[in-house]
Amino acid sequence: MSNNDSNVQSSSTVGTWGQIIGRLIAAAIILAVTAFFTPGFTINNIWALGLAAVVLTAMDYLIIKFTGLHAMAFGKGFVGFVLAVIVLYATQFFVSGYSISWMAAIIGALIYGIIDYIIPGEQGM
């Protein structure tokens, strides 16, 4: 392998990690705003917010890998909306300090989808 090949490989690895970290930061910001505007949806502290962002990103990544469907409220139709509601609701079982009701998950999926749509850039992995 030549030196140029190793540089290309390492820069693509950095690019992948950059995308993952960028998606986590975006997910945390979107989640915080969503929790703020959604009644019945609480995140107790910054650690719960960070862990919830990791869990949401991981669940979205796994859903994409296994089904090819994105768990987003907008642009992916009814199935994407239902997946977004389920992912928001299921996250409470993995994160202490994260609490959401079914109705809040429905409203939260709408708010999350609007904010995710507004934030510029490709956020898929």
ABEGO torsion letter per residue (X at the ends): XBAAAAAAAAAAAAAAAAAAAAAAAAAAAAAAAAAAABBGBBBABAAAAAAAAAAAAAAAAAAAAAAGBBBBABGAEAAAAAAAAAAAAAAAAABBGBBBBAAAAAAAAAAAAAAAAABBEBABX
